[in-house]
Amino acid sequence: MIARSKQTGTGNQKMPTLETIQTQIKSLLPPDSNVNIDILFLYHPAFHCLTELLEEEESIKAYCIGLLEGSHKKYPSGKWLLVKTSKRYLFIFKSIVKTSFEHFALDFKNIQKITYNLGWFFGKIQFTSESNTITLLQIGKRDFRFYEECQS
């Protein structure tokens, strides 16, 4: 099967299709997983934004969902999607009721330290850079472990 890419408005950069992104997400899941990709994408609309954010050579390595806090910036409340790609970390927030979305990228070279913590029920990932500390909170225990497994 040949995956079609849509052309962006800037230069010759191609972006992956939704089918390509869904295939990448499915490849991360364990074979015995009962995760329905269609429901995952419906429940978390930020996944659809990846078609606009990922570059052609960029691949998804891991993802998780949680609340976002920053030491120097206030982020919208709600569930944020964290996607680790082959090039960077993407943080995406998309409300079900809005057509627009918020996002920012954190390049690997700008990260000074990453801290992982797992409590009784929730996990937390903290990214420290020179200018800010960003924390993804209330990551479900199973999702946190899945994210950690994808890291290796």
C-alpha positions as CSV (number, residue, x, y, z in Angstrom):
1,M,0.0,0.0,0.0
2,I,1.4,3.4,-1.0
3,A,0.8,6.2,1.5
4,R,-0.2,9.5,0.0
5,S,1.1,12.7,1.5
6,K,-0.4,16.1,1.3
7,Q,1.7,19.1,0.2
8,T,2.1,22.0,2.7
9,G,1.8,25.5,1.7
10,T,5.4,26.2,2.4
11,G,8.1,24.8,0.2
12,N,8.3,21.2,-0.8
13,Q,7.8,19.7,2.6
14,K,5.4,16.8,2.6
15,M,3.4,15.7,5.6
16,P,2.1,12.2,6.4
17,T,-1.5,11.3,6.0
18,L,-3.8,10.3,8.8
19,E,-3.5,6.6,7.7
20,T,0.3,6.8,8.0
21,I,0.0,8.2,11.5
22,Q,-2.5,5.6,12.5
23,T,-0.2,2.9,11.2
24,Q,2.7,4.3,13.2
25,I,0.6,4.4,16.4
26,K,-0.6,0.8,15.8
27,S,3.0,-0.4,15.4
28,L,3.8,0.9,18.9
29,L,1.0,-1.1,20.6
30,P,1.7,-4.6,21.9
31,P,0.2,-7.4,19.8
32,D,-2.3,-8.3,22.5
33,S,-3.5,-4.7,22.9
34,N,-7.3,-4.1,22.7
35,V,-6.9,-0.4,21.9
36,N,-9.2,0.7,19.1
37,I,-7.3,3.3,17.0
38,D,-10.5,4.9,15.7
39,I,-11.8,5.4,19.3
40,L,-8.4,6.7,20.4
41,F,-8.4,9.3,17.6
42,L,-12.0,10.2,18.3
43,Y,-11.5,10.6,22.1
44,H,-8.3,12.6,21.7
45,P,-8.7,14.9,18.7
46,A,-5.1,16.1,19.1
47,F,-4.0,13.0,17.2
48,H,-5.6,14.5,14.0
49,C,-3.3,17.5,14.3
50,L,-0.2,15.4,13.7
51,T,-1.0,15.4,9.9
52,E,-0.1,19.2,10.0
53,L,2.8,18.9,12.4
54,L,4.9,15.9,11.5
55,E,7.5,16.2,8.8
56,E,7.8,13.5,6.1
57,E,10.9,11.8,7.6
58,E,9.7,12.2,11.2
59,S,8.3,9.0,12.9
60,I,6.4,8.6,16.1
61,K,8.4,6.8,18.8
62,A,6.0,7.2,21.8
63,Y,3.0,9.1,23.0
64,C,1.0,9.7,26.2
65,I,-1.7,12.0,27.4
66,G,-1.9,14.2,30.6
67,L,-2.3,17.7,32.0
68,L,0.4,20.3,31.3
69,E,2.1,22.8,33.6
70,G,4.9,25.2,32.9
71,S,7.2,27.1,35.3
72,H,7.0,30.3,33.1
73,K,3.9,29.9,31.1
74,K,0.3,29.0,31.7
75,Y,-1.1,26.3,29.4
76,P,-4.8,25.7,28.6
77,S,-6.3,23.3,31.1
78,G,-7.3,19.9,29.6
79,K,-5.6,16.8,28.3
80,W,-2.4,17.4,26.2
81,L,-1.0,14.9,23.9
82,L,2.8,14.4,24.2
83,V,4.4,12.8,21.1
84,K,8.0,11.8,21.0
85,T,9.2,11.7,17.4
86,S,12.5,10.8,15.9
87,K,13.5,14.5,16.0
88,R,11.6,16.2,18.9
89,Y,8.9,16.2,21.4
90,L,5.5,17.6,20.3
91,F,2.9,18.9,22.8
92,I,-0.6,19.3,21.3
93,F,-3.8,20.5,22.8
94,K,-7.0,20.3,20.8
95,S,-10.4,20.8,22.3
96,I,-13.3,18.8,21.0
97,V,-15.4,21.9,20.6
98,K,-12.8,24.1,18.8
99,T,-11.5,23.8,15.3
100,S,-8.1,25.3,16.2
101,F,-5.4,23.7,18.3
102,E,-2.4,24.8,20.3
103,H,1.0,23.2,20.1
104,F,4.7,23.6,20.6
105,A,7.8,21.6,20.0
106,L,10.7,20.9,22.3
107,D,13.9,19.9,20.4
108,F,16.1,17.2,21.9
109,K,19.1,19.6,22.0
110,N,17.2,22.1,24.2
111,I,16.4,19.6,26.9
112,Q,18.8,19.6,29.9
113,K,17.0,17.0,31.9
114,I,14.0,14.6,31.8
115,T,12.6,13.2,35.0
116,Y,10.1,10.3,35.2
117,N,8.0,9.6,38.3
118,L,5.3,7.0,38.8
119,G,3.0,7.1,41.8
120,W,0.3,4.8,42.9
121,F,-2.2,5.8,40.2
122,F,-0.5,8.4,38.0
123,G,2.8,9.2,36.3
124,K,4.6,12.5,35.7
125,I,7.2,13.5,33.1
126,Q,9.2,16.7,33.7
127,F,11.3,18.4,31.0
128,T,13.8,20.9,32.1
129,S,15.3,23.4,29.6
130,E,17.3,26.5,30.1
131,S,14.2,28.8,30.0
132,N,11.4,26.6,31.3
133,T,10.3,23.5,33.2
134,I,7.4,21.7,31.6
135,T,5.6,18.9,33.5
136,L,3.1,16.5,32.0
137,L,0.9,15.3,35.0
138,Q,-1.8,12.8,35.7
139,I,-0.6,10.3,33.1
140,G,-2.5,7.1,33.7
141,K,-0.4,4.3,35.2
142,R,-0.9,2.0,32.2
143,D,-0.2,4.8,29.7
144,F,2.9,5.8,31.6
145,R,4.3,2.3,31.5
146,F,3.4,2.1,27.8
147,Y,5.3,5.4,27.2
148,E,8.3,4.0,29.1
149,E,8.3,0.8,27.1
150,C,8.2,2.7,23.8
151,Q,11.3,4.6,24.9
152,S,13.5,1.5,24.9
